[in-house]
Amino acid sequence: MRRFVMPFMAIMLVAMLALSACGGFGGSADGPPATPTPEAAAEATPTPTPTPEPTPEPVQESEGIVGVWAWDALNMWQYDFNADGTGIRGVGAEETFTWRTEGDNLLIETDLMEESWTFVIEGDMMTLTSRQAAGMEYSYIRVTNGNVANVPGAVLAEGGPVRGGWSGDVYTSEYLSLSFTLPAGWHAHSDAEIAAAMGMAANLLGDAGAYLPADLDVFTDMTASNPATGANVQILFERLPFAVSIDEYIEISQEGIEFIGGVFEAIPGTTRIGNYDWRTFATELDFGGFIVYGRQFVDIQDGYVRSIIISYMEGTETPEEILPMFEGI
């Protein structure tokens, strides 16, 4: 089973930030749903040509098909049907198409061919059966803000974490219902600095109040550090590749830290930060005799792990001294 490693990666990023200042599952399937090739369509028993009818207007949301649908065998493979008759599909939405319906017939036109499917929607399940290739049938789960966390691998174009932002020395996140006041001597990292650490262009991060980019699995929303001591705070969002409980996430984090020789401690109970209660674990990593300690506060919402990570060394500010800088809003 392939397991996600973002908890370890996040802690490593924060640890490396501290060092520089001193100087987050698996599934299997036989493959994505195959679209019928022209050869397969030619070999299949042809469907009688229906009586020509006027081309209908693109289906509206009230008819049930508009929206995001994840393949039940591999949720990362999904259809996005737009109300204007356009759409995208695949893993990472790699193929565009146009679509329309004629009764229970769903017609999808790509750059290569026109596909014909019978579609049946029952609740939040849609079944597509090819009218061109015998035996080709797939089922899809409707993905909404309410259930995206329970549809592993599925992604909504909008939804989930929303960016916070700085105003002077105060970072505010409406999404997390908290603010963080920069301590004296600390530095608030700019989007350019965060983007450079993530290996991406700063303009792709989005402004405060914007949804996070849909194609990122892990995203640093805020970083602040003390250049003199190396202590730092990071707020990070990590898209879960499939549904896990917070206990499972902590267990997997422990496996990752201990695998590379670190020390891990799950801290009982919760810690109140802002208006949320956060589960907590502590880490200790040895970089050739240079010990970096971490305290990670986590919860799971909207299919994402939301983390507040404090990294520090002996003699620097401690989590107990830094946590009062957070306030609920």
CORVENHU-V682460 format. One record per helix or strand. SS is the DSSP state (2 for helix, 1 for strand). FROM is the first residue (numbers start at 1). TO is the last residue. If there is no record, write none. Layout:
SS_FROM_TO ; SS_FROM_TO
This chain:
2_6_21 ; 2_38_43 ; 2_61_63 ; 1_67_71 ; 1_77_81 ; 1_86_91 ; 1_95_102 ; 1_105_109 ; 1_114_122 ; 1_125_130 ; 1_137_143 ; 2_148_150 ; 1_162_162 ; 1_165_167 ; 1_170_173 ; 1_178_181 ; 1_186_188 ; 2_191_198 ; 2_202_204 ; 1_211_211 ; 1_218_226 ; 1_232_239 ; 2_246_259 ; 1_263_273 ; 1_276_287 ; 1_290_301 ; 1_304_312 ; 2_319_325 ; 1_326_328
